[in-house]
Amino acid sequence: MIVAGLKLTLLGMAVVFSFLLLLILSVKISQRFLSAGSVRELAEMEAADLRRRRRAAPGADDRTLVAVISAAIAAHRARLRGRK
């Protein structure tokens, strides 16, 4: 009875080990097939990020806009002080 239980336990452990081994191998194989695409996508994402950073850099137009908004706020506050 104990021998049959041990055989069943070893068989179950062998089946689980085999399944896990196949799972690991399938992941490694898929990694090799998909790695070329991921390298290309990573390069594209880095290029897009660089373009976005260059566009987001503050320029002369932003400084002019800040000056105009500051002048408008100052004029509005001066007008409010004149009402009191």
C-alpha atoms as one frame of an Amber mdcrd trajectory, in Angstrom:
protein
   0.000   0.000   0.000   2.776   2.432   0.910   4.788   1.411  -2.144   1.818
   2.143  -4.416   1.424   5.569  -2.788   5.084   6.365  -3.307   4.888   5.282
  -6.953   1.849   7.504  -7.487   3.602  10.417  -5.768   6.713  10.029  -7.910
   4.613   9.737 -11.062   2.736  12.929 -10.166   5.947  14.772  -9.430   7.428
  13.600 -12.744   4.348  14.810 -14.642   4.460  18.240 -12.962   8.212  18.509
 -13.552   7.767  17.613 -17.236   4.977  20.164 -17.645   7.031  22.914 -16.016
  10.024  22.018 -18.164   7.915  22.249 -21.334   6.474  25.554 -20.157   9.935
  27.027 -19.564  11.169  25.812 -22.947   8.161  27.273 -24.754   8.703  30.659
 -23.076  12.395  30.679 -24.030  11.603  29.737 -27.636   8.952  32.439 -27.932
  11.400  34.930 -26.436  13.884  34.221 -29.222  11.254  34.711 -31.923   9.839
  37.894 -30.440  13.056  39.593 -29.321  13.831  41.106 -32.741  10.467  42.846
 -32.829  10.796  44.135 -29.293  14.216  45.659 -30.011  12.766  47.488 -33.005
   9.759  48.674 -30.982  12.030  49.866 -28.185  14.084  51.924 -30.641  10.899
  53.445 -32.073   9.609  54.306 -28.599  12.904  55.967 -27.656  12.867  58.006
 -30.870   9.269  59.095 -30.230  10.151  60.045 -26.656  13.082  62.130 -27.883
  10.856  63.925 -30.417   8.265  64.604 -27.706  10.930  66.048 -25.390  12.229
  68.338 -28.114   8.709  69.599 -28.825   8.000  70.145 -25.138  11.149  72.220
 -24.547  10.261  75.812 -23.656  11.022  78.247 -26.427  10.650  81.950 -27.129
   6.932  81.542 -27.812   6.383  80.182 -24.314   8.271  83.087 -22.770   6.186
  85.552 -24.755   3.017  83.801 -23.664   4.084  83.992 -20.013   4.799  87.703
 -20.397   1.397  88.356 -21.985  -0.443  86.410 -19.291   1.502  88.195 -16.542
   0.651  91.580 -18.064  -3.026  90.620 -18.308  -3.104  89.549 -14.658  -1.384
  92.769 -13.580  -3.872  94.847 -15.588  -6.802  92.936 -14.109  -5.520  93.439
 -10.557  -4.944  97.146 -11.233  -8.503  97.458 -12.538  -9.850  95.712  -9.433
  -7.890  98.086  -7.168  -9.334 101.051  -9.056 -12.920  99.953  -8.273 -12.424
 100.017  -4.501
